[in-house]
Amino acid sequence: MKDKYTEFQNQTARFAKALGHPVRIQILEILAGQSCCYSGDLCEVLPIARSTLSQHLNELKDAGLIQGEVNPPKIKYCINRQNWEEARGLLDRLFNLYNSPEASCNALND
């Protein structure tokens, strides 16, 4: 069966799902401000359990927004620049679909 959603819709939804939790946004803010960060450092900054942090990091990694490198006992995470730019482009494209404030549904506000 052919996929009923476009590549744009699927990929945008994939990134949006990964961005769908405040902790993940906070992780991305931390990583975006540095060249790289170890997950151990993130545990000291974020008020969550290591196992919870691991789940959030996996969600971001699965979406391709971050990448990791295992150097026991630590795992180094950083922004995946290529996918970061792709996500920015897709979300810009989505938000630019609505470009006419005059077309808003003002009747709902009356």
Secondary structure as the mmCIF struct_conf table of DSSP 4:
data_model
#
loop_
_struct_conf.conf_type_id
_struct_conf.id
_struct_conf.beg_label_comp_id
_struct_conf.beg_label_asym_id
_struct_conf.beg_label_seq_id
_struct_conf.end_label_comp_id
_struct_conf.end_label_asym_id
_struct_conf.end_label_seq_id
BEND BEND1 LYS A 4 TYR A 5
HELX_RH_AL_P HELX_RH_AL_P1 GLU A 7 ALA A 18
TURN_TY1_P TURN_TY1_P1 LEU A 19 LEU A 19
BEND BEND2 HIS A 21 HIS A 21
HELX_RH_AL_P HELX_RH_AL_P2 PRO A 22 ALA A 32
TURN_TY1_P TURN_TY1_P2 GLY A 33 GLY A 33
BEND BEND3 GLN A 34 SER A 35
STRN STRN1 CYS A 37 TYR A 38
HELX_RH_AL_P HELX_RH_AL_P3 SER A 39 VAL A 45
BEND BEND4 LEU A 46 ILE A 48
HELX_RH_AL_P HELX_RH_AL_P4 ARG A 50 ASP A 62
TURN_TY1_P TURN_TY1_P3 ALA A 63 GLY A 64
BEND BEND5 LEU A 65 LEU A 65
STRN STRN2 ILE A 66 ASN A 71
TURN_TY1_P TURN_TY1_P4 PRO A 72 PRO A 73
STRN STRN3 LYS A 74 ILE A 79
HELX_RH_AL_P HELX_RH_AL_P5 ARG A 81 ASN A 96
TURN_TY1_P TURN_TY1_P5 LEU A 97 LEU A 97
HELX_RH_3T_P HELX_RH_3T_P1 PRO A 101 ALA A 103
BEND BEND6 SER A 104 SER A 104
HELX_RH_3T_P HELX_RH_3T_P2 ASN A 106 ASN A 109
#
